[in-house]
Amino acid sequence: MGYQSLGTQQRQTQKQALILSQKMQQSLTVLQMNTFELTHYLQNISAENPLLDVSTRCVCPESSAAGLNQIVDDHLLSLPDYLLEQVRISSFDNSTKKDVVRLIDQIDNRGYLTESDSDLCKILNFSLSRLVHAKFKLQELEPAGVGACSLQECLLLQLDARKEEWQSPVRILVANHFEALCRQDWNKICRQMKINRVKLSECLRELHHLTANPGQIFDNQKDEYVLPELRVCVTGDKISLELVRGAEPQVVFVHETYETLRKHNDFEVQEYLKIKRNQFMDIAQACRRREKTLVAVGSAIVESQFEYFRNPNNGLKSVTLQQISQRVGLSESTVSRAIRGKYIQTDYTVLPIRNLLMTGQATIGSEIMSVLQEIVKNESIVLSDDQIRTVLSDRGFNISRRTVAKYRQLLEIPPASRRRKLSTVQ
């Protein structure tokens, strides 16, 4: 009896841990979504859950509704750009940052490192230990799976990012039975792993949530429409931050359907009702946690950049992801997810929250912004971002057109097309 009781307790503990893990994964998934992604995600769940409805005024990006802000090509990130942005605001030491940046140049559009370690050492003039350290840091970045040398490693990196235990069946399947998995030799896998077909099906379902191409989401990007989720208001020496209400989706519990189904005496109906009600509660909690985390992180960033919001000419302070994470008591990865794809609105512009974080390069960044402001102020003809980049290059600042666009946006300087219209009116 004692052993049976202990076994039952262990199974209950494992089941509770699994449920907790699933809730945590769902919260992290919801946290890193922008408004459009979250709306689409909730609408898909609503289609399968009669107790969950989605209330939103969020419109499709194709429509030209008020409140939508179009971000032109200059502001869209490629996979390397996205990785470089993460390195820029990371807590890596300067030497490691330089090594990871050089390694990013070697990835293909899928996010893979296609050269062997020995070839990479020759190309980069790295020792093996130096290369291994740089690869390890690269593989900490998002999207999960980037920096892999093979499909097997790519899948394992994604499982690690999901905090999958080393002895979990799905990880053992990928790590130790990958060839049989590729051949779809299910009998051999079940025999060697000592599991049944039901357990194998569960593992395969988990694998369907992974991707063989981490860089795919960066392919074929077109003009992007964004909805700011935070708004900054500055009045004298006071600054406030608020959520932009109205566009974000709200989950609504459908009481009428719930009460109707409650009247059924059928056991399966009642079990179904219980599952769907719990799903609604979990989703609603994840959405509330998303808002709370976004406001906490946004407030910490805005307070750190108070002087910039008072006057953009002051430039940005050197504020890192690590400093913000320590300030709000969250991990760097959680903070990174919270600001991923999120935008903040000021009185004059809408910009990515991530752009408010800078590293030790803040000083030179402020100097570039000062020169950029001078160039625009004294331009006899309106200059495009590419022409401004050329002028900056002549003055010793070698930066990309995207960086020019980012600094221009931070200074709340309109793009060339709008400046031409303004000059015509004047």
N, C-alpha and C positions, 0 to 999 in steps of 0.2 A: 504493500500500500504506500509505503514511504517513497519508494522509487517511482511508482505511478504518479504520485502527487507532485514529485519533483519534475518529472517529465512534462506533466500538464502545465506546471508553472513556467517551465522553460519555453514551451510552445506559445503560451500566452504572451510572454515577454517578447519573443521573436515577432509575433503577430503585431503587437503594439509598436515595436520598433519599425516594422515595415510600413504600418499606417502613418507613423510620424514622418518616416522618410518620404513617403509619397506626398504628404502635405507640404513638407519643406520644399520638395522639388517643384510642386505646383506654385508655391509662393514665390520661388525664385524665377520661375517661368513668367508669372504675371508681372513681377517687379521689373523685369528688363524690357517689357513691351512698351511701345509708344501708344498713343491713343488709337490710331488706326489698327494696329496689330491687336490690341486688347479688345477692341470692338469686334473684329473678325473672330477672334478666339472665343469670346463669350457667345457670339451668335451661333457658332458651331456647337457649343455645349447646349445652348438653349434648344437647338433642333432635336436633341436627343433626350432632353429633360423637360417634361410637361409642367414641372413646378417652377421652372426658371425662365423668366422673361428678361429681355434686355431693353432698357429705355435709353435712347441716345438721340442727340441731334447731330451726331457726327455724320458727315456726308462723304460720298465716295470722292477720292482725289480727282476724278475726271471733271467734276462739276466745279463751277466758278463761284462757290458760295462765299459770302463775306466771312472773314475771320481766318481764311486759309492763307498761308504764306508760302509762296513758291520759292524754293531754293534752287538756283540755277546750277549748271554743271560745276562751276568753280567750287561749290561747297560740298559736292558729293565725294565720298571717300571710296577709293579702291581698297582692296584687301591690304596691300602694303601701307597705304595711308593710315588705315584703321589700326594696324599693328604699331606703326610709328607713333601715333597719337598716344597709345597705351604706354609705350616705352617712355615717351616724353614726360608723362605725369606719374610714372611708377617710382617706387622707392629704391630701384636698382642703383648701385653705385655707378659713377661716371664711366669707369672702365668697362663694366658689364654692359651698360647702355650702348657704348660704342660697338662692342662685339655683337650684341643682339641686332643692332641696326644693320651691320654688315651681313649678318646671317639672313636677315629679312630679304636682302637683295637676291638671295639664292633660291627663294621659294617660287614655285610655279603658281599659276592662277587658281589651282585647287587648294593651295596652302601646303603642298608637299615639298620636302627637300629631296630632290631626285638624284643628287650626286651621292656617292659613297662617302663615308667618314674620311677615308684616306685622301680622296680627291678634294673634299672640302678643306682639309688641313693644308693641302698644297695651294688651293685657290686663295684662301684667306690668310695663309702663312700663320696658322694657329698650331699650337701643340694639341694633342688629342684631348688632354684634360681641359684645356681652355675651350675647345670646341664642345665637349660634353656639357660643360657649365653653361655655355651660351645657348645650346639647344634646350637644356632644361628650363632656362628662363623664358625662351621663346615659347615653349610648350605650356607655360603658365598663362599665356595670353588668350584672349578670345578672338575668334570662335574656337571652342574646344575641338581639339584634333589637329590644329595647325602645327606645323613643324615636324609632322610625322614623316618617316621614310618609307612607310608601306601602309597598305590598307589595314593590316592587323594592328600595327602601332596606332594608327589613327582611331580605330574603334576603342582600343584600350585607353587612350588619352581621354576620350569622351566619357568612358565609364568612370575613369578616375575623377573627372570633373564633376560627375554626379555623386561623388563620394561612395561609389560602389565598393563594398568590402572585397579584400583580396581573395577571400575564399567563397565569394558568392558564385552560384552556379553559372550565371551569365558571363562573369569574368573568367572563370575556369574554362568555359566553352571557347571563348575567343583566344585565351592565352595558350591553352594546351591542346585544343582540338580544332585548330583553324583550318587545316587541310581537309579534314573530314567535313567540316562545316561548308567549305567551298564546293565540295563534291556532293553535298546534301546526303551524306551517308548517315542517315538518322539511326539506323540499327547499331552501327559501330559506336556512335556518340553515346547512345543510351547504355550500351554495354560497358564502355570504358568509364563513363561518369557514374554508372550505377543509378540512373534515374529512369523514370518512365516517360512515355510520350507526352503526358499532360505537363510534366515539369519542363520537358524540352520545348513544348509549344509556348510556355510562359517565357522562357529564355529568348525564343525567336521573336516574340512580340516586343520584348524590350529592345532587341536589336533593330527593330523597325523604326524606333524613335531616334536612331543614330543616322549619321550621314557619311557617305564615302567621299564627299566633296565639300569640306568646310568652307571653301571660298566661293561656293556657288551663289550665295546670297548677294555677292558683290558683282555678279555678272549682269550685263545688259541693263544697267541702271539708267533710268530716264529722269526727266525733271521730277523732283521730289516735292511733295506738298507736306507742310507740317502744321501742326496746331500746338502753340505754346501751352505748356501745362502749368507754368508758374509765371507770376507777374510781380515785378518789383515796382514799388512806389516810393519815391524820395520826396520828402517835404522838409526843406531846411536841413537840419542835422538829424532828422529822423528817417529811418528806412524801414519798410515793411515788405513782407513777402506773403503772397496768397496764391491759392490754387485758382486756376482759371476755370470757373464753373460753367457748365452748360454743355460742353462738347464731350466730356469724358463719359463713357458708358456706365450706367447704373444697373445692377442686377435687382430684379423685382420678384418677390415670392408670389406665385399664383395661388392665392388662398382658395378661390372657387374650385379649381381643379383638385386641390388637396382635400377639401372637405367632401367632394363628390367621391373620390377614391377611398376615403376613410370609411365610407358606409359599406364597402364590400367586405364580406366575411372570408373571402378566399385568402388562404395563407400566402400564396405567391404574390398576390396583389399587394398585400400588406408589407411583404419583404421588399418588393420593388419600390413601394412608396417610401419606406425607410431609407433605402439606398439613395434615391433621388433627393430626398429631403436633406440627408447628410451631405450630398454633393453640393447642393445649394449653399448650405452653411459654410462649407469649406471654401467655396469660391468667393462668397461674400466676405469672409474673413481675410482671404488673400488680397482682395481688392482694397479693403480698409488698411491692411498692413502696407500695401503699395503706396497709398496716399500718405500715410504717416511717415514712412521712410523717405519718400521724395521730399516732403516738406522739411524734415529734419536735416537731410543732406543739403537741400537747397538753401536753407537758412544759414547753415554753417558756412557755405561757400560765399553767399551774399555778404554776410557779416565780415568775412575775411577780406572781401574786395570792396568794402564800404567806400573808400576814397575814390575808387574807379566809378562807382555808381553816382557819386556826388558830382564827379566831373571826369568824363572819359579821357581828358587830356592827362590825367594823373597816371594813366597806365595801370597795368595789373601788377599785383604783388606776386612774389614767388610763393605760391600755395600748391602743395602736392596732394595727391590722392591719399597718401599715408597720413598727412596732417589732418585732413578732413575725417578720415576713418577713426583716428584717435579721438577727435573732438566729439564725434557722435556715438562712439562706442560700438562701431560696426567694423567688420572685416573690409579690407580694400576691395575684394571681389564683389562684396555686397554693394559698396558705394559705387563701384564701376557699373554694376548692373542697374542701379537706381538712376544713373544719369545717362545711360546708353540711349541714344536716339531721342532724348528729351530736350525741349527748347524752352527758353525763358524770354519773357517779353519785358522790354523797358519802355520808356515814353517814346523812344525814337526807332527802336529796332527789335528784331527777334533774332536770337543767336543760340547756338548749341550751348548747353550748360557746361559741357566738357571744355569749351574754349575759355572758361573762366579759371581753369586750373593751369598753372604754369610751373616750370621748374626753375633751376638756377639760371636759365636763359632769360629770365624776366627782364633783367637790366638791358640787355641788348634788344629785347623785344620792345621795350619802352622807347629806346632810342630810334628804332626803325619806325615806330608809330609816329614819333615826333617829326621825323623826316618826311614820312608819307603825308602827314597833315600839311606840312609846308609845301610839298609838291602840288597837292590838290588846290591849296589856297592860291598859289601863284600860277596855276596853269592858264596859258593863253588860249589853248584849245583843250577840250575835254579829253582826258587820257583814259584809255582802257586799262584794265588790271595788268595786261601783258606789257603795255607801254610803260606803266608805272614800275613794273618789275625791271624793265631795261634801265630806267633812270636810277633806280635803287642800286642796280648792279654796277652802274658807272660810279656810284658813290661808295662802293665797297661792300654793299649788302647783297649777298648772293642768296636769294630766297626764291621759292617757286611762286607761280601765279596764284595757286590756291592759298598760300600763306599771305600774299598781298590782299586777297579777297577777305581772308579771315581778319587781318589787322584793320582793313577798311571798315569791316562790319563792326568790330569792337569800337572803332572811333565814331560809329554812327554816321559814316559818310555814304551817301547814296551811290549806287552803281553808275557807270558812265552813261547809260541810256537815260536814267532819271536826271542826272546832272545836266545833260544836253537840253532836256525839256525845260528844266528850271531856268537855264541860261537864256533860252528862247523867250520865255515869259517875261524875264527881267529886261 
